[in-house]
Amino acid sequence: MQIILTSTITCPHCGHQKEEQMPADACQYFYTCEKCKTILKPKQGDCCVFCSYGSVACPPIQNNKNCCT
């Protein structure tokens, strides 16, 4: 399975979408929306903002690892 490194993140506050590069071997815990400046954090049970608000889960999850560290 090929790991996807880009994900479109959608701000739950204003709906702004932006395609972002994900780190290949880590999770991103914070993300600032460039439109409304809201700082996003993962939803409960998710390891990162891409798993919560992205169109594609983070690479460690795609690679069937339990969680990001």
N, CA, C, O and CB atoms as a CASP TS submission, in Angstrom:
PFRMAT TS
TARGET T0000
AUTHOR 0000-0000-0000
METHOD Language model
MODEL 1
PARENT N/A
ATOM      1  N   MET     1       0.829  -1.180   0.000  1.00  0.00           N
ATOM      2  CA  MET     1       0.000   0.000   0.000  1.00  0.00           C
ATOM      3  C   MET     1       0.882   1.255   0.000  1.00  0.00           C
ATOM      4  O   MET     1       1.823   1.372   0.785  1.00  0.00           O
ATOM      5  CB  MET     1      -0.948  -0.009   1.213  1.00  0.00           C
ATOM      6  N   GLN     2       0.561   2.166  -0.877  1.00  0.00           N
ATOM      7  CA  GLN     2       1.326   3.407  -0.962  1.00  0.00           C
ATOM      8  C   GLN     2       0.805   4.413   0.060  1.00  0.00           C
ATOM      9  O   GLN     2      -0.403   4.605   0.196  1.00  0.00           O
ATOM     10  CB  GLN     2       1.254   3.997  -2.390  1.00  0.00           C
ATOM     11  N   ILE     3       1.722   5.049   0.773  1.00  0.00           N
ATOM     12  CA  ILE     3       1.362   6.045   1.782  1.00  0.00           C
ATOM     13  C   ILE     3       1.136   7.390   1.091  1.00  0.00           C
ATOM     14  O   ILE     3       1.973   7.843   0.311  1.00  0.00           O
ATOM     15  CB  ILE     3       2.472   6.161   2.878  1.00  0.00           C
ATOM     16  N   ILE     4       0.009   8.017   1.381  1.00  0.00           N
ATOM     17  CA  ILE     4      -0.334   9.330   0.834  1.00  0.00           C
ATOM     18  C   ILE     4       0.175  10.387   1.800  1.00  0.00           C
ATOM     19  O   ILE     4      -0.076  10.304   3.003  1.00  0.00           O
ATOM     20  CB  ILE     4      -1.879   9.472   0.602  1.00  0.00           C
ATOM     21  N   LEU     5       0.889  11.379   1.282  1.00  0.00           N
ATOM     22  CA  LEU     5       1.493  12.402   2.136  1.00  0.00           C
ATOM     23  C   LEU     5       0.793  13.761   2.060  1.00  0.00           C
ATOM     24  O   LEU     5       1.216  14.704   2.729  1.00  0.00           O
ATOM     25  CB  LEU     5       2.936  12.569   1.766  1.00  0.00           C
ATOM     26  N   THR     6      -0.258  13.876   1.268  1.00  0.00           N
ATOM     27  CA  THR     6      -1.010  15.125   1.224  1.00  0.00           C
ATOM     28  C   THR     6      -2.443  14.866   1.665  1.00  0.00           C
ATOM     29  O   THR     6      -3.014  13.807   1.402  1.00  0.00           O
ATOM     30  CB  THR     6      -0.978  15.743  -0.196  1.00  0.00           C
ATOM     31  N   SER     7      -3.007  15.859   2.342  1.00  0.00           N
ATOM     32  CA  SER     7      -4.368  15.752   2.841  1.00  0.00           C
ATOM     33  C   SER     7      -4.996  17.137   2.791  1.00  0.00           C
ATOM     34  O   SER     7      -4.328  18.138   3.051  1.00  0.00           O
ATOM     35  CB  SER     7      -4.401  15.165   4.290  1.00  0.00           C
ATOM     36  N   THR     8      -6.272  17.194   2.459  1.00  0.00           N
ATOM     37  CA  THR     8      -6.991  18.467   2.492  1.00  0.00           C
ATOM     38  C   THR     8      -7.623  18.597   3.864  1.00  0.00           C
ATOM     39  O   THR     8      -8.495  17.815   4.241  1.00  0.00           O
ATOM     40  CB  THR     8      -8.074  18.558   1.355  1.00  0.00           C
ATOM     41  N   ILE     9      -7.167  19.598   4.605  1.00  0.00           N
ATOM     42  CA  ILE     9      -7.671  19.810   5.956  1.00  0.00           C
ATOM     43  C   ILE     9      -8.788  20.849   5.891  1.00  0.00           C
ATOM     44  O   ILE     9      -8.654  21.874   5.222  1.00  0.00           O
ATOM     45  CB  ILE     9      -6.527  20.267   6.925  1.00  0.00           C
ATOM     46  N   THR    10      -9.889  20.579   6.589  1.00  0.00           N
ATOM     47  CA  THR    10     -11.053  21.458   6.590  1.00  0.00           C
ATOM     48  C   THR    10     -11.280  21.994   7.989  1.00  0.00           C
ATOM     49  O   THR    10     -11.431  21.223   8.936  1.00  0.00           O
ATOM     50  CB  THR    10     -12.307  20.719   6.081  1.00  0.00           C
ATOM     51  N   CYS    11     -11.305  23.310   8.123  1.00  0.00           N
ATOM     52  CA  CYS    11     -11.540  23.928   9.422  1.00  0.00           C
ATOM     53  C   CYS    11     -13.005  23.744   9.811  1.00  0.00           C
ATOM     54  O   CYS    11     -13.895  24.112   9.045  1.00  0.00           O
ATOM     55  CB  CYS    11     -11.161  25.434   9.396  1.00  0.00           C
ATOM     56  N   PRO    12     -13.265  23.182  10.987  1.00  0.00           N
ATOM     57  CA  PRO    12     -14.654  22.970  11.407  1.00  0.00           C
ATOM     58  C   PRO    12     -15.356  24.270  11.816  1.00  0.00           C
ATOM     59  O   PRO    12     -16.577  24.294  11.964  1.00  0.00           O
ATOM     60  CB  PRO    12     -14.694  21.988  12.563  1.00  0.00           C
ATOM     61  N   HIS    13     -14.597  25.333  11.995  1.00  0.00           N
ATOM     62  CA  HIS    13     -15.177  26.605  12.428  1.00  0.00           C
ATOM     63  C   HIS    13     -15.642  27.462  11.264  1.00  0.00           C
ATOM     64  O   HIS    13     -16.731  28.035  11.312  1.00  0.00           O
ATOM     65  CB  HIS    13     -14.177  27.375  13.249  1.00  0.00           C
ATOM     66  N   CYS    14     -14.819  27.558  10.208  1.00  0.00           N
ATOM     67  CA  CYS    14     -15.175  28.448   9.097  1.00  0.00           C
ATOM     68  C   CYS    14     -15.329  27.716   7.765  1.00  0.00           C
ATOM     69  O   CYS    14     -15.789  28.306   6.788  1.00  0.00           O
ATOM     70  CB  CYS    14     -14.130  29.526   8.953  1.00  0.00           C
ATOM     71  N   GLY    15     -14.947  26.429   7.716  1.00  0.00           N
ATOM     72  CA  GLY    15     -15.092  25.641   6.492  1.00  0.00           C
ATOM     73  C   GLY    15     -13.964  25.801   5.490  1.00  0.00           C
ATOM     74  O   GLY    15     -13.999  25.188   4.423  1.00  0.00           O
ATOM     75  N   HIS    16     -12.957  26.618   5.812  1.00  0.00           N
ATOM     76  CA  HIS    16     -11.817  26.815   4.900  1.00  0.00           C
ATOM     77  C   HIS    16     -11.086  25.492   4.689  1.00  0.00           C
ATOM     78  O   HIS    16     -10.871  24.731   5.632  1.00  0.00           O
ATOM     79  CB  HIS    16     -10.838  27.892   5.459  1.00  0.00           C
ATOM     80  N   GLN    17     -10.710  25.229   3.440  1.00  0.00           N
ATOM     81  CA  GLN    17      -9.982  24.010   3.111  1.00  0.00           C
ATOM     82  C   GLN    17      -8.630  24.356   2.510  1.00  0.00           C
ATOM     83  O   GLN    17      -8.497  25.323   1.760  1.00  0.00           O
ATOM     84  CB  GLN    17     -10.793  23.135   2.140  1.00  0.00           C
ATOM     85  N   LYS    18      -7.630  23.555   2.850  1.00  0.00           N
ATOM     86  CA  LYS    18      -6.292  23.740   2.278  1.00  0.00           C
ATOM     87  C   LYS    18      -5.588  22.394   2.206  1.00  0.00           C
ATOM     88  O   LYS    18      -5.627  21.607   3.151  1.00  0.00           O
ATOM     89  CB  LYS    18      -5.457  24.752   3.117  1.00  0.00           C
ATOM     90  N   GLU    19      -4.946  22.142   1.075  1.00  0.00           N
ATOM     91  CA  GLU    19      -4.154  20.921   0.934  1.00  0.00           C
ATOM     92  C   GLU    19      -2.810  21.145   1.618  1.00  0.00           C
ATOM     93  O   GLU    19      -2.133  22.145   1.377  1.00  0.00           O
ATOM     94  CB  GLU    19      -3.962  20.532  -0.576  1.00  0.00           C
ATOM     95  N   GLU    20      -2.441  20.204   2.469  1.00  0.00           N
ATOM     96  CA  GLU    20      -1.202  20.311   3.249  1.00  0.00           C
ATOM     97  C   GLU    20      -0.384  19.039   3.111  1.00  0.00           C
ATOM     98  O   GLU    20      -0.929  17.957   2.893  1.00  0.00           O
ATOM     99  CB  GLU    20      -1.510  20.587   4.736  1.00  0.00           C
ATOM    100  N   GLN    21       0.929  19.179   3.240  1.00  0.00           N
ATOM    101  CA  GLN    21       1.847  18.044   3.308  1.00  0.00           C
ATOM    102  C   GLN    21       1.856  17.534   4.748  1.00  0.00           C
ATOM    103  O   GLN    21       1.949  18.320   5.691  1.00  0.00           O
ATOM    104  CB  GLN    21       3.296  18.444   2.834  1.00  0.00           C
ATOM    105  N   MET    22       1.760  16.229   4.908  1.00  0.00           N
ATOM    106  CA  MET    22       1.816  15.629   6.237  1.00  0.00           C
ATOM    107  C   MET    22       3.228  15.122   6.500  1.00  0.00           C
ATOM    108  O   MET    22       3.904  14.679   5.573  1.00  0.00           O
ATOM    109  CB  MET    22       0.785  14.479   6.373  1.00  0.00           C
ATOM    110  N   PRO    23       3.686  15.180   7.761  1.00  0.00           N
ATOM    111  CA  PRO    23       4.977  14.561   8.078  1.00  0.00           C
ATOM    112  C   PRO    23       4.891  13.060   7.830  1.00  0.00           C
ATOM    113  O   PRO    23       3.876  12.438   8.145  1.00  0.00           O
ATOM    114  CB  PRO    23       5.390  14.852   9.551  1.00  0.00           C
ATOM    115  N   ALA    24       5.934  12.480   7.277  1.00  0.00           N
ATOM    116  CA  ALA    24       5.904  11.065   6.905  1.00  0.00           C
ATOM    117  C   ALA    24       5.944  10.131   8.104  1.00  0.00           C
ATOM    118  O   ALA    24       5.422   9.019   8.032  1.00  0.00           O
ATOM    119  CB  ALA    24       7.057  10.753   5.996  1.00  0.00           C
ATOM    120  N   ASP    25       6.555  10.559   9.210  1.00  0.00           N
ATOM    121  CA  ASP    25       6.760   9.634  10.321  1.00  0.00           C
ATOM    122  C   ASP    25       6.338  10.215  11.668  1.00  0.00           C
ATOM    123  O   ASP    25       6.826   9.785  12.714  1.00  0.00           O
ATOM    124  CB  ASP    25       8.205   9.229  10.381  1.00  0.00           C
ATOM    125  N   ALA    26       5.438  11.182  11.642  1.00  0.00           N
ATOM    126  CA  ALA    26       4.990  11.801  12.893  1.00  0.00           C
ATOM    127  C   ALA    26       3.571  12.328  12.711  1.00  0.00           C
ATOM    128  O   ALA    26       3.036  12.369  11.604  1.00  0.00           O
ATOM    129  CB  ALA    26       5.952  12.949  13.329  1.00  0.00           C
ATOM    130  N   CYS    27       2.989  12.724  13.820  1.00  0.00           N
ATOM    131  CA  CYS    27       1.659  13.316  13.792  1.00  0.00           C
ATOM    132  C   CYS    27       1.764  14.812  14.049  1.00  0.00           C
ATOM    133  O   CYS    27       2.712  15.285  14.676  1.00  0.00           O
ATOM    134  CB  CYS    27       0.733  12.645  14.832  1.00  0.00           C
ATOM    135  N   GLN    28       0.789  15.536  13.561  1.00  0.00           N
ATOM    136  CA  GLN    28       0.736  16.974  13.794  1.00  0.00           C
ATOM    137  C   GLN    28      -0.420  17.237  14.746  1.00  0.00           C
ATOM    138  O   GLN    28      -1.583  17.021  14.404  1.00  0.00           O
ATOM    139  CB  GLN    28       0.569  17.776  12.450  1.00  0.00           C
ATOM    140  N   TYR    29      -0.090  17.702  15.940  1.00  0.00           N
ATOM    141  CA  TYR    29      -1.097  17.871  16.983  1.00  0.00           C
ATOM    142  C   TYR    29      -1.834  19.203  16.865  1.00  0.00           C
ATOM    143  O   TYR    29      -3.011  19.281  17.218  1.00  0.00           O
ATOM    144  CB  TYR    29      -0.449  17.765  18.348  1.00  0.00           C
ATOM    145  N   PHE    30      -1.174  20.247  16.379  1.00  0.00           N
ATOM    146  CA  PHE    30      -1.800  21.559  16.243  1.00  0.00           C
ATOM    147  C   PHE    30      -1.799  21.995  14.784  1.00  0.00           C
ATOM    148  O   PHE    30      -0.894  21.652  14.023  1.00  0.00           O
ATOM    149  CB  PHE    30      -1.076  22.601  17.115  1.00  0.00           C
ATOM    150  N   TYR    31      -2.824  22.755  14.403  1.00  0.00           N
ATOM    151  CA  TYR    31      -2.900  23.337  13.060  1.00  0.00           C
ATOM    152  C   TYR    31      -3.656  24.642  13.176  1.00  0.00           C
ATOM    153  O   TYR    31      -4.729  24.682  13.779  1.00  0.00           O
ATOM    154  CB  TYR    31      -3.595  22.364  12.034  1.00  0.00           C
ATOM    155  N   THR    32      -3.116  25.719  12.607  1.00  0.00           N
ATOM    156  CA  THR    32      -3.782  27.012  12.634  1.00  0.00           C
ATOM    157  C   THR    32      -4.430  27.272  11.286  1.00  0.00           C
ATOM    158  O   THR    32      -3.754  27.283  10.257  1.00  0.00           O
ATOM    159  CB  THR    32      -2.791  28.138  12.991  1.00  0.00           C
ATOM    160  N   CYS    33      -5.744  27.483  11.290  1.00  0.00           N
ATOM    161  CA  CYS    33      -6.469  27.800  10.059  1.00  0.00           C
ATOM    162  C   CYS    33      -5.983  29.149   9.545  1.00  0.00           C
ATOM    163  O   CYS    33      -5.955  30.130  10.287  1.00  0.00           O
ATOM    164  CB  CYS    33      -8.016  27.817  10.297  1.00  0.00           C
ATOM    165  N   GLU    34      -5.600  29.192   8.272  1.00  0.00           N
ATOM    166  CA  GLU    34      -5.072  30.441   7.730  1.00  0.00           C
ATOM    167  C   GLU    34      -6.155  31.489   7.516  1.00  0.00           C
ATOM    168  O   GLU    34      -5.842  32.669   7.361  1.00  0.00           O
ATOM    169  CB  GLU    34      -4.363  30.177   6.428  1.00  0.00           C
ATOM    170  N   LYS    35      -7.427  31.081   7.506  1.00  0.00           N
ATOM    171  CA  LYS    35      -8.510  32.045   7.294  1.00  0.00           C
ATOM    172  C   LYS    35      -9.003  32.653   8.603  1.00  0.00           C
ATOM    173  O   LYS    35      -9.008  33.875   8.751  1.00  0.00           O
ATOM    174  CB  LYS    35      -9.669  31.378   6.573  1.00  0.00           C
ATOM    175  N   CYS    36      -9.421  31.813   9.557  1.00  0.00           N
ATOM    176  CA  CYS    36     -10.017  32.337  10.798  1.00  0.00           C
ATOM    177  C   CYS    36      -9.049  32.324  11.978  1.00  0.00           C
ATOM    178  O   CYS    36      -9.369  32.825  13.056  1.00  0.00           O
ATOM    179  CB  CYS    36     -11.250  31.531  11.157  1.00  0.00           C
ATOM    180  N   LYS    37      -7.855  31.745  11.770  1.00  0.00           N
ATOM    181  CA  LYS    37      -6.787  31.696  12.786  1.00  0.00           C
ATOM    182  C   LYS    37      -7.118  30.813  13.996  1.00  0.00           C
ATOM    183  O   LYS    37      -6.436  30.895  15.018  1.00  0.00           O
ATOM    184  CB  LYS    37      -6.491  33.093  13.268  1.00  0.00           C
ATOM    185  N   THR    38      -8.142  29.982  13.895  1.00  0.00           N
ATOM    186  CA  THR    38      -8.463  29.038  14.955  1.00  0.00           C
ATOM    187  C   THR    38      -7.372  27.973  15.025  1.00  0.00           C
ATOM    188  O   THR    38      -6.935  27.457  13.997  1.00  0.00           O
ATOM    189  CB  THR    38      -9.853  28.390  14.719  1.00  0.00           C
ATOM    190  N   ILE    39      -6.938  27.651  16.227  1.00  0.00           N
ATOM    191  CA  ILE    39      -5.956  26.591  16.414  1.00  0.00           C
ATOM    192  C   ILE    39      -6.716  25.284  16.613  1.00  0.00           C
ATOM    193  O   ILE    39      -7.445  25.117  17.590  1.00  0.00           O
ATOM    194  CB  ILE    39      -5.007  26.892  17.629  1.00  0.00           C
ATOM    195  N   LEU    40      -6.533  24.366  15.676  1.00  0.00           N
ATOM    196  CA  LEU    40      -7.208  23.068  15.740  1.00  0.00           C
ATOM    197  C   LEU    40      -6.353  22.082  16.504  1.00  0.00           C
ATOM    198  O   LEU    40      -5.128  22.076  16.388  1.00  0.00           O
ATOM    199  CB  LEU    40      -7.512  22.533  14.329  1.00  0.00           C
ATOM    200  N   LYS    41      -7.020  21.245  17.290  1.00  0.00           N
ATOM    201  CA  LYS    41      -6.393  20.121  17.978  1.00  0.00           C
ATOM    202  C   LYS    41      -7.199  18.881  17.619  1.00  0.00           C
ATOM    203  O   LYS    41      -8.364  19.001  17.242  1.00  0.00           O
ATOM    204  CB  LYS    41      -6.333  20.344  19.542  1.00  0.00           C
ATOM    205  N   PRO    42      -6.611  17.696  17.726  1.00  0.00           N
ATOM    206  CA  PRO    42      -7.336  16.473  17.371  1.00  0.00           C
ATOM    207  C   PRO    42      -8.592  16.275  18.224  1.00  0.00           C
ATOM    208  O   PRO    42      -8.646  16.663  19.391  1.00  0.00           O
ATOM    209  CB  PRO    42      -6.420  15.264  17.521  1.00  0.00           C
ATOM    210  N   LYS    43      -9.589  15.663  17.603  1.00  0.00           N
ATOM    211  CA  LYS    43     -10.784  15.264  18.356  1.00  0.00           C
ATOM    212  C   LYS    43     -10.387  14.137  19.302  1.00  0.00           C
ATOM    213  O   LYS    43      -9.394  13.443  19.083  1.00  0.00           O
ATOM    214  CB  LYS    43     -11.952  14.816  17.396  1.00  0.00           C
ATOM    215  N   GLN    44     -11.176  13.969  20.349  1.00  0.00           N
ATOM    216  CA  GLN    44     -10.903  12.898  21.302  1.00  0.00           C
ATOM    217  C   GLN    44     -10.875  11.557  20.576  1.00  0.00           C
ATOM    218  O   GLN    44     -11.788  11.226  19.819  1.00  0.00           O
ATOM    219  CB  GLN    44     -11.962  12.884  22.432  1.00  0.00           C
ATOM    220  N   GLY    45      -9.825  10.800  20.816  1.00  0.00           N
ATOM    221  CA  GLY    45      -9.668   9.491  20.191  1.00  0.00           C
ATOM    222  C   GLY    45      -8.816   9.501  18.931  1.00  0.00           C
ATOM    223  O   GLY    45      -8.395   8.445  18.459  1.00  0.00           O
ATOM    224  N   ASP    46      -8.556  10.690  18.378  1.00  0.00           N
ATOM    225  CA  ASP    46      -7.694  10.802  17.194  1.00  0.00           C
ATOM    226  C   ASP    46      -6.287  11.209  17.624  1.00  0.00           C
ATOM    227  O   ASP    46      -6.102  11.858  18.653  1.00  0.00           O
ATOM    228  CB  ASP    46      -8.275  11.833  16.178  1.00  0.00           C
ATOM    229  N   CYS    47      -5.306  10.821  16.825  1.00  0.00           N
ATOM    230  CA  CYS    47      -3.915  11.115  17.185  1.00  0.00           C
ATOM    231  C   CYS    47      -3.421  12.448  16.655  1.00  0.00           C
ATOM    232  O   CYS    47      -2.443  12.988  17.173  1.00  0.00           O
ATOM    233  CB  CYS    47      -3.022  10.028  16.681  1.00  0.00           C
ATOM    234  N   CYS    48      -4.073  12.993  15.634  1.00  0.00           N
ATOM    235  CA  CYS    48      -3.576  14.242  15.053  1.00  0.00           C
ATOM    236  C   CYS    48      -4.686  14.986  14.317  1.00  0.00           C
ATOM    237  O   CYS    48      -5.789  14.468  14.140  1.00  0.00           O
ATOM    238  CB  CYS    48      -2.409  13.960  14.096  1.00  0.00           C
ATOM    239  N   VAL    49      -4.374  16.210  13.892  1.00  0.00           N
ATOM    240  CA  VAL    49      -5.375  17.029  13.206  1.00  0.00           C
ATOM    241  C   VAL    49      -5.750  16.455  11.843  1.00  0.00           C
ATOM    242  O   VAL    49      -6.874  16.666  11.386  1.00  0.00           O
ATOM    243  CB  VAL    49      -4.861  18.448  13.039  1.00  0.00           C
ATOM    244  N   PHE    50      -4.849  15.740  11.185  1.00  0.00           N
ATOM    245  CA  PHE    50      -5.187  15.157   9.895  1.00  0.00           C
ATOM    246  C   PHE    50      -6.189  14.016  10.053  1.00  0.00           C
ATOM    247  O   PHE    50      -7.051  13.829   9.194  1.00  0.00           O
ATOM    248  CB  PHE    50      -3.926  14.659   9.193  1.00  0.00           C
ATOM    249  N   CYS    51      -6.086  13.259  11.132  1.00  0.00           N
ATOM    250  CA  CYS    51      -7.055  12.188  11.377  1.00  0.00           C
ATOM    251  C   CYS    51      -8.425  12.766  11.724  1.00  0.00           C
ATOM    252  O   CYS    51      -9.449  12.149  11.432  1.00  0.00           O
ATOM    253  CB  CYS    51      -6.565  11.267  12.510  1.00  0.00           C
ATOM    254  N   SER    52      -8.449  13.946  12.344  1.00  0.00           N
ATOM    255  CA  SER    52      -9.710  14.566  12.729  1.00  0.00           C
ATOM    256  C   SER    52     -10.336  15.406  11.618  1.00  0.00           C
ATOM    257  O   SER    52     -11.549  15.350  11.418  1.00  0.00           O
ATOM    258  CB  SER    52      -9.499  15.421  13.940  1.00  0.00           C
ATOM    259  N   TYR    53      -9.537  16.177  10.897  1.00  0.00           N
ATOM    260  CA  TYR    53     -10.076  17.164   9.967  1.00  0.00           C
ATOM    261  C   TYR    53      -9.574  17.034   8.536  1.00  0.00           C
ATOM    262  O   TYR    53      -9.946  17.833   7.677  1.00  0.00           O
ATOM    263  CB  TYR    53      -9.760  18.517  10.461  1.00  0.00           C
ATOM    264  N   GLY    54      -8.737  16.042   8.271  1.00  0.00           N
ATOM    265  CA  GLY    54      -8.171  15.875   6.940  1.00  0.00           C
ATOM    266  C   GLY    54      -8.939  14.888   6.084  1.00  0.00           C
ATOM    267  O   GLY    54      -9.734  14.091   6.584  1.00  0.00           O
ATOM    268  N   SER    55      -8.689  14.955   4.796  1.00  0.00           N
ATOM    269  CA  SER    55      -9.324  14.029   3.854  1.00  0.00           C
ATOM    270  C   SER    55      -8.635  12.672   3.847  1.00  0.00           C
ATOM    271  O   SER    55      -9.184  11.691   3.345  1.00  0.00           O
ATOM    272  CB  SER    55      -9.315  14.618   2.449  1.00  0.00           C
ATOM    273  N   VAL    56      -7.417  12.621   4.412  1.00  0.00           N
ATOM    274  CA  VAL    56      -6.630  11.390   4.485  1.00  0.00           C
ATOM    275  C   VAL    56      -6.028  11.299   5.882  1.00  0.00           C
ATOM    276  O   VAL    56      -5.560  12.303   6.418  1.00  0.00           O
ATOM    277  CB  VAL    56      -5.510  11.356   3.381  1.00  0.00           C
ATOM    278  N   ALA    57      -6.035  10.130   6.466  1.00  0.00           N
ATOM    279  CA  ALA    57      -5.412   9.935   7.787  1.00  0.00           C
ATOM    280  C   ALA    57      -3.898  10.100   7.682  1.00  0.00           C
ATOM    281  O   ALA    57      -3.328   9.982   6.597  1.00  0.00           O
ATOM    282  CB  ALA    57      -5.761   8.532   8.363  1.00  0.00           C
ATOM    283  N   CYS    58      -3.256  10.371   8.810  1.00  0.00           N
ATOM    284  CA  CYS    58      -1.805  10.584   8.826  1.00  0.00           C
ATOM    285  C   CYS    58      -1.060   9.316   8.404  1.00  0.00           C
ATOM    286  O   CYS    58      -1.590   8.212   8.528  1.00  0.00           O
ATOM    287  CB  CYS    58      -1.341  11.028  10.229  1.00  0.00           C
ATOM    288  N   PRO    59       0.179   9.478   7.900  1.00  0.00           N
ATOM    289  CA  PRO    59       0.961   8.320   7.433  1.00  0.00           C
ATOM    290  C   PRO    59       1.142   7.196   8.457  1.00  0.00           C
ATOM    291  O   PRO    59       1.040   6.032   8.071  1.00  0.00           O
ATOM    292  CB  PRO    59       2.305   8.786   7.004  1.00  0.00           C
ATOM    293  N   PRO    60       1.407   7.478   9.752  1.00  0.00           N
ATOM    294  CA  PRO    60       1.529   6.352  10.687  1.00  0.00           C
ATOM    295  C   PRO    60       0.238   5.517  10.771  1.00  0.00           C
ATOM    296  O   PRO    60       0.307   4.291  10.856  1.00  0.00           O
ATOM    297  CB  PRO    60       1.896   6.874  12.079  1.00  0.00           C
ATOM    298  N   ILE    61      -0.907   6.153  10.749  1.00  0.00           N
ATOM    299  CA  ILE    61      -2.178   5.409  10.777  1.00  0.00           C
ATOM    300  C   ILE    61      -2.376   4.665   9.466  1.00  0.00           C
ATOM    301  O   ILE    61      -2.839   3.524   9.474  1.00  0.00           O
ATOM    302  CB  ILE    61      -3.375   6.363  11.037  1.00  0.00           C
ATOM    303  N   GLN    62      -2.037   5.282   8.343  1.00  0.00           N
ATOM    304  CA  GLN    62      -2.124   4.599   7.052  1.00  0.00           C
ATOM    305  C   GLN    62      -1.243   3.354   7.034  1.00  0.00           C
ATOM    306  O   GLN    62      -1.549   2.367   6.364  1.00  0.00           O
ATOM    307  CB  GLN    62      -1.721   5.548   5.915  1.00  0.00           C
ATOM    308  N   ASN    63      -0.145   3.421   7.782  1.00  0.00           N
ATOM    309  CA  ASN    63       0.815   2.315   7.825  1.00  0.00           C
ATOM    310  C   ASN    63       0.465   1.303   8.914  1.00  0.00           C
ATOM    311  O   ASN    63       1.295   0.470   9.279  1.00  0.00           O
ATOM    312  CB  ASN    63       2.226   2.852   8.052  1.00  0.00           C
ATOM    313  N   ASN    64      -0.767   1.372   9.435  1.00  0.00           N
ATOM    314  CA  ASN    64      -1.289   0.432  10.435  1.00  0.00           C
ATOM    315  C   ASN    64      -0.533   0.432  11.736  1.00  0.00           C
ATOM    316  O   ASN    64      -0.423  -0.605  12.391  1.00  0.00           O
ATOM    317  CB  ASN    64      -1.282  -0.938   9.885  1.00  0.00           C
ATOM    318  N   LYS    65      -0.006   1.584  12.124  1.00  0.00           N
ATOM    319  CA  LYS    65       0.604   1.708  13.446  1.00  0.00           C
ATOM    320  C   LYS    65      -0.483   2.154  14.403  1.00  0.00           C
ATOM    321  O   LYS    65      -1.398   2.880  14.015  1.00  0.00           O
ATOM    322  CB  LYS    65       1.814   2.715  13.441  1.00  0.00           C
ATOM    323  N   ASN    66      -0.388   1.723  15.652  1.00  0.00           N
ATOM    324  CA  ASN    66      -1.437   2.021  16.630  1.00  0.00           C
ATOM    325  C   ASN    66      -1.663   3.501  16.849  1.00  0.00           C
ATOM    326  O   ASN    66      -2.805   3.960  16.865  1.00  0.00           O
ATOM    327  CB  ASN    66      -1.106   1.385  17.932  1.00  0.00           C
ATOM    328  N   CYS    67      -0.596   4.247  17.018  1.00  0.00           N
ATOM    329  CA  CYS    67      -0.734   5.657  17.333  1.00  0.00           C
ATOM    330  C   CYS    67       0.582   6.359  17.032  1.00  0.00           C
ATOM    331  O   CYS    67       1.639   5.736  16.928  1.00  0.00           O
ATOM    332  CB  CYS    67      -1.148   5.861  18.811  1.00  0.00           C
ATOM    333  N   CYS    68       0.483   7.654  16.898  1.00  0.00           N
ATOM    334  CA  CYS    68       1.681   8.450  16.658  1.00  0.00           C
ATOM    335  C   CYS    68       2.380   8.690  17.983  1.00  0.00           C
ATOM    336  O   CYS    68       1.747   8.765  19.036  1.00  0.00           O
ATOM    337  CB  CYS    68       1.335   9.795  15.963  1.00  0.00           C
ATOM    338  N   THR    69       3.676   8.807  17.911  1.00  0.00           N
ATOM    339  CA  THR    69       4.455   9.102  19.120  1.00  0.00           C
ATOM    340  C   THR    69       5.333  10.298  18.900  1.00  0.00           C
ATOM    341  O   THR    69       6.065  10.702  19.804  1.00  0.00           O
ATOM    342  CB  THR    69       5.302   7.904  19.534  1.00  0.00           C
TER
END
